[in-house]
C-alpha cells in the first residue's frame, strides 16, 4: 500500500505536522488577523485594473518598476471567491486560510524535493520543520501581501523539482514544464530571475559536475526565457534598469554592504532590526542565549565542512544566499518580511550539502531541537503581535468612519501607528480609509499620511503624542512612549518641505529613531490632523 512506503510515510508525517501547526496558529489567534498596512491598497489596485494593465506594469497606485501580473490576478480572484463564499466585508478569514494553504504547499514542495534527492525521511521532516517554524517566515502568512513571495517560491521550487526530475529521466515535457513554472515565477515576482543560477548550483550539489552537461539545453532555455523577460520589460514596457537603481538606492559600497548585512541578520536572527539593537543594548538574556545557540549551529556546520575538507561547499551555500538577495540589492532595501525565499533556498542547499557529505546530522540534533523550541516561542509572540496590530488598526478604521476631510485643502495626517516590531499596521492608510468609508475596494478620497509612529511594545505604541504650539503656525510634537518613534515611509531623510509646510524630525532615541518633530505651516491651505491615543484631532 502507498501509505506503507517511504513516500507515503513522508506525506503522512507532513500532514500530521501541518495539523499540529494549524492548532498552534489557532492558539496564537492567527485566524483573527485581517488586512493590514498596504494590503488594502494592493487589493484596490488588483480590483480596479484590467488584465492589460496587469501585464504592462500600468496598475494604479503601484510602482511601474514591478511586473507582477499573476500576483494581482490571484488577489482579484481571491476577492471574488471571498465574496462568493458570503463572507462579511470585515471578515478576512478566507485570506488567512489561503495564505496558510500556500505556505503549506511551499513547505511540502521544499521537503519533498529533498526527500526525492536524499530518500531519507527523517532528514526531510527536519528540513520541513526548520523552514516551517522559522519565525521570520511567518510574516508571509500574517501579512496578506506576503502571498506574492509564497507564490513566487512555489513556482521556483516547482521548476527546481521538474529540473531534478529531468536529470533523473530526460524527457522534453519536463523541460517544457520547468520553463512554464519559471515563466509563472517571473510573472509573479522579480525575485525569480535568479532561478537559472540556483538550478545550476542545486543540480551540481545533487549529482555532481557530470550532470551539468546533460542539462545545458534546459539551462540555455531558462536563460533565453530570462532574456525575453528583460527584453519585454526594457524594450516593450520601457523600464530602464538605471531608473530602478536611481529610484531606490543610495549610491556607494556601504549601502550594498548594509543590504547584505540586514539580509544575513534576517537569515540568522528572527527579530526585527530595532529589537536586535534594543536586546543588545539591554543585554537581554533570552536573546543572548538564542545568539549562543545560533553560533553553536554555525560553528558545528563549519567544523563538519572543515574536517571533511569540503569548505568549498560553504561558499556554494553563501553563493546561493547572495544570489537569492541579488534582486534586493537592485531594489535597494531589505527587511525581515522579505527573507522567505532566501531562507528556504539557503537552508535547502545547506541540508543538501550535509546530506551529500554523508556526515552525521546527529551533531546538529541538539542545536536544531533548541532552535525549534525557541522558534516556537518567538513565532507565537510574532503572530500575537500581528493580531494585536490588527486590533490597533481596527480602532483606526472606526475613527476613519467619522473622520471628515476638508476637500478644499491638503489633508495631512500625522501619528498613525505603522510598526509594532515586525508587524505592519497602517502604512499607506489611504487604502483602508477608502475601504471603510465606501465599503468597497475603491480609491475616491485622498490625504497625505506624512509621518507615522512605531514602537517595540504595545504600551509605547499607544502612548500620547505631546504637542507644543510654538507660535500660530509652528508646532513641536514629541513621542512619550519609552520605545515610541517617528518614521516616514519611503523616505531617505528626516526632512520634508513643500509649498505648504516644512517638517523636520530629530532627537534620536537609543536605537537612532527620531522622537521629536518640528512642523511649520507656510500657507493656510494645509489641514493638519494628528492621531494620538486612538483619536484624530485637528491642530490648525
N, C-alpha and C positions, 0 to 999 in steps of 0.2 A: 504493500500500500504506500501511497505517496507520503503520508504523514509519518511513516516509519523510516523514510530515507533521511539523509543528512539535509537535503534541501527542504523537505517537509518540516524537519525539526527547526531549521532556521526560521521559516515563516511562522511556526507556532511560537517560537521564542520572541520574535519581533512583535507578534500580535499581543502576547502577554505583557511585554514591556510597554506597548502603546496603551493598553488598558490601564495599567497602574499609573502611567504618566498622565493620562487623562484625568484620573482621580486626583492625582497630585495637583494638576492645574485647577480642577474644580475647587479643591480646598483653598487654593490661592486666590479664588474669586476671579479667575481668568475670564470666564464666560460672561461676566458682568461688565467687561470693558467695552465701551462703544467707540465711535470715531473720535479721533483726536488730531490736533495740530493741522497739518496741511492735507489730511485725509479728505476733508470736505472740499477743498479747492481742487484736488485731483479728481474727485467724483464729479464735480461741476464740469471740469474740463472734459472728462470722458463722456458725460451725458450730452454735452452741447457741442460736440464736434462730429463732423462727418467722417466716413471711412477714408475719404481722400485726404482730409486734414490730418488724420492719424498717421497715414503713411507718408506724409510730406512735412512733418515737423511744423505744422502751422496751427497748433492747438492753442486756443485762448488761455491766457494766464499760465503758460508753461514755456520753459526755455526752448527756443528753436535749435539749440545745440544738442538736444536729446531727441533720438528717434526710437520710440518705444510703442509702436502701434499695437502689438499683441497684449501688452500690459493694459493699455487703455481699453482695448476691446474686451478684455477679461473683466475690467471694472464695470463697464457698461452692462455686460451680460449678468454680472453678479447683482447689480442694482435691479435689473429686470426680474431675475429669479427671486430675489428677496421680496419684491412686490407681488409676484405670482403666488408665493407661499403665504401671503397675507400678513406679514409682519407689520407691526405698527411703525410709524415714521421714526419714533425714538427707540426702536428695538433693533439692535445691531447684532443679535446672536448669530445670525446666518454667516456674517463676515468673520466672526471668531471661529466658527466651525470650519469654514472654508480655508482660512489661513492654517488652521491646525491640520487639515487634510493634506495640504500642500507640504507642510513641514514633515509629516509622517512619510509621505511619498518620497520626499528627498532623502530622508534618513534610510528608508528602505532601499533606494537605488544605490546609495553610497555603500552600505554594508553588504548588500547582495553582490555588487561588483567585486568587492574584496573577498567575499565568500567564494565566488566563481574562480577567482585567481588563486586563493590560498587553500580552498577546500577545508578550512578549519572553522568549525562552528563557534568555538569559544572566543577566538580572536575576533571573529566577525561581530559577535554580540558585544564584546568590549568596545569595538570601534563604534558600533551603533550607539551605545550608552554615552561614549565620550562626546560624540557630535550632538546627540540629543539633549544632553544635560548642561552643556556649556552655557552659562547664564547670558552672555552677550548675544548668543544665537536666539534666545527667547524674545529679544526685542522685535524680531521679524514677525512673530505671531501676535504680539500685543499691539504693535503699530500696524494698522491695516495696510499702509503703503508698503510695508515690508514684503508684501506679496511679490513685488517686482523682483527682488533678489532671490526669493524661493523659486519662482517660475524659471528665472534665468539659470539657476543652479540645476534645476530638474532637467532642463533641456541639455545643459552641458554634460551632466553625468549620463544622460541617455545616449548622447553622442559618444562619450567615452566607452560606455558599455557595448555599443554596436561596433566601435573600433576594436575593442578587445575580442568580441565575437568574430570579427573579420580575421583577426590574427589566428584564432583557433581553427577557423574553417572559412577559407576565402569564398566569397560569393558577391556578385555585383549588387544584389538587392541590399546587402548590408552596407555597402558603400553609399548607395542612394539614401538609405535610412539615416546613416550617420550625417550626411550632408543636410538632410531635411531637418534633423534635430539642431544642427549647427545654425541653419537658417532661422529656425524658430527662436533660438537663443539670441541671435543678432537682432531680431525684431522685438525682443523683449527688453534687453538692456545692453549697453555698450561694453559692459564688463566681459562679455563673452568673446571679444576679439582675441583674447589670449588662448583660445581653445587649441589651435594647431600646435602651439609651443607646448601646452600642457599634455596633449596627446603624445607628442614625441617623447617627452620625459617619462610618462607613465608606461608607455609601451617598452621603452628601453629598460626601465626597472623591472617590469614584469617578465620580459622574455629575453633581454639581452640585446646586444648590438645587431645580431644577425637578422632579427625581425624588422629592423628599421628599413632594410632594403625591400622587404615584402610589402610594406605599407607606403612606399614612396608615392604610389599613384594616389592613394587616399589623401596623404598629406598635401600633395600637389593640388588636388581638387579643393581641399579646405583653404589653402592659400589663395587659390583662384577665386573662390567664393568671397574670401575676405577682400580681395582686390575689387571685385564687383561691388561689394558693400561700400567700400570707401569711395569708389568712383561715383556711385549713386549719390552719396552724401555730399561729395565735393562738387561734382560736375552738375548733377541734376538739381540737388537741393541748394547748392551754393554755400554750404558750410565750410569755412576755411579753418584748418587746424590752428593757425596763428590767432584767429579771433577767439577760439575756445581758451587757449592759453592766456591771452591778454585779459579775457573777461574774468577768469577765475583765479589766476595765480599771482603771487608776488614773486618777482624775479630773485634769483640767487640760489646758490647751492645749499645755504642754510634752510631755505624754505623746503627744498626737496628732502633734506635730511629730517626735517621736522615731521613731514608726512610719513616717512618710513618709520620714524620713532613712534609716532602715535599708532600706526598700524601694528607695529611689533608689540606695543603695550596692550592694545586691544586683543591681540592674539594670545597673550600670556596671562593677562590680569583682567578678570571680568568686572571691572569698575569703570565708571566714567573718570575722565582725567582730573576733574576737580576733587573728586573723592580720593583718588590716589594721592594727590598732593596734600589734601587735608589729613589723610591717615598717616602719611609720612611725617607731617609736621607735628602731629599729636602722638606719634609712636603708638598707634593703635595695635594692641596685642594680637587680636584676631587677624588683622591684615598682615602683620609681620609673620605670623605662623603660616598664613597662606603663601606668602613670598618664599618662605623657607621650603615648603613642600614643593612648590613650582621649581625652585632652584635645584632641589634634590632630583626632580624628574629630568631636568635638562642635563645635570651632571651625569646621571645614570645613562642617558642617551649618548652623550659624548664619550663616556667610558666604554660603552659597548662598541661604538663605531671605531674607537681608537684601538682597542685590543683585537678587534677583528680586521684591523688595517683597512677600514672602509670609511675613513674620514671624508673621502671624496663624496660619499653618499650624502653627507651632511650639507655639502654645498649644493647638491641637487635639490634637497629639501628647501634650502634658502632660495634657490633659483625659482622653484615653484611659488614660494611665497612672494618674492619680488615680482614675478610675472603676474600673479593674482592681483597685486595692488597697483600695477602699472597704470590701468585706467584712472585710478585715483590720483596718481602723480600728475597725469594730464589734467584732470578735473581740478586739482589743486587743493584738495582738502580730504580729511579723514575723520571719522568719528566711530565710536563703538558699534553703532547700529549698522555699519557697513561691513562688519568683519565676517559675516556668514560665509560668503564664497571663498575668501582667502583662508578662513579657518578650516573648512571641510576639505579643501584641496590640500592644504599643508598637512593636516592630521592624516588624511588618507595616504598621502605619499610617505609620511613617516612610518605608518603602520606597514605599508608595503615594503619599505626598506628593511625594517626589522624582521619581517617575515622572510624575505629573501636571504637574509643573513643566517636564517635558521638558528637565531640566537634565542635566549631564554626570556620569554615575556614575564616569567616569574620575578625577575629583577624589578619589574615595573608594578607588580600587583599591589604592593603596599602603597606606593605613591598614587597609583591610579585609584585605589579604593579611597584614600584620603581626599583626593581631589574630587571624586564623585560625591562624597558626603558633604564636602564643603560647598560644591556647586549646588547641591540640593537645597541647602540653607540659603545661599545667595540668590538662587533662582526664585525661590519662594518670595524673598524680600523684593526682588525686582518686579515680579508680577504684581505684588501688592502695591508697589509704587505706581505702576501703570494704572491700576484700579483706582488708587487714591487720586491720581492726576485726572482721571475721568470724572471723579466726584467733584473735584475743584472746577473742572471745565463745565460741568452741568450747572453749577451756580452762576458761572459767567453767562451761560446760554439763557438762563432765566432772566438775568439782568438785560441781556440783549433784546429780549422781547418788549421791554418797556423803555429802552433807550431811544430817545428822539434825537436825530441828527439834523443839524441846520444845513439844508441843501444849498443855501446861498454862500456858505463858507467852506473852507478846508477844515474838515473834522480830523483833529489829531488826537489819537488815543495813546496814553502813557500808562504803563504799570501793569498791563495784562500779564498773568503768570505764563511763563514759557517753558521752564525746565524744573524738574524735580529729579536730581541725579541724572539717570539715563532717559527717563521718560519725558516725552514731549506733551505739551498741554494746549497752548493757544496760538502757536505760530500761524502766521497768515490768517488772522482772525476774521478777515472779510468773508472767508468761506462759511464758517459756522454761523456768522451773523446773518448772512443772506438765507441760509437754510432754515434757521429758526424764525426768521421774520416772514418768509414767504412759504414755509413748509414744503420746500422742494429744492432740488439741486440746481439752482439758478443764481446768476450774479446780476443783480439790479442796482444795489446800493453800494457805495464805496466810502471808505475812510482811510486814513493814513495811520497805521499802527507803528509809531516811530520808535518807541522804547519799550522793552519787555522787562520782566523780572525773572530771576531764577533763584534756587536755593538748594541746599543739600539736606534739608529736613523740613517736614511739613509745618512746624511751628514758625520757622523763619519765612517760609513761602507765604503764609497768610498774615504776616506782620504788616503794620501800618506803614505807609509812605508819608514821611513827615514833610510838610510844605511850609516854606517861609517866603513870604512876599517881600522882596527887596525894595521894589517900588511898583508903580502902576503896571509896568509891562515886563518886570523881571521877577523870576521865581528861583528859589533854591529848593530842590527836592532831594530827600535823603532816605535811604533804607534804614530800617530799625531792627530787622531780624539779624540774628547772630551770623548766619551764613547767607543772607539775602544779598543780591547784587543786581545791577542793571545790565542789560545787554541789548544790542541792536542786531537784527537779523541781516545776514548777507552784507555786513559792513566790516571793513578792514581797519577802521579807526573809531575813536570815541567822539568825533566832532561831526556836526551836521549844520548846514546853512542853506537856506533858500530865500526867496524874496519876502517870505512871511515871518520867518523865525530863525533864531540861532540856538544851537544846543551844544553843550559840552559835558561829557561825563568825566569824573575824576575821583580822587580819594580812594585808591585801590585797597582792597582788603588783603588778608594774608595769602589768598591764592590769586592775587593780581586781577581781581574783577572790580569794576567801579561801583562805588556805593553813594556817590553824590552826583547831582545833576544841576547844571545851570541852564535856565531857559529864558530867552529874551524874545518877546514879540516885536516884530518890525512894522507890522501893519495890523489893522483891525479885521483882516479877512480870514484869520485862523481861529478856530474854535478848539480850545484845549480841554480835553476830557481825561480826568485821572481815575484809574481803577485802583482802589485801596480798600482792604478789609472787606472784600466781597461786594463793594458798591461803586457805582460810577458817580462822579461829581464834576461839574464844570469849574475850571479855575478862573476863567475870564468871562 
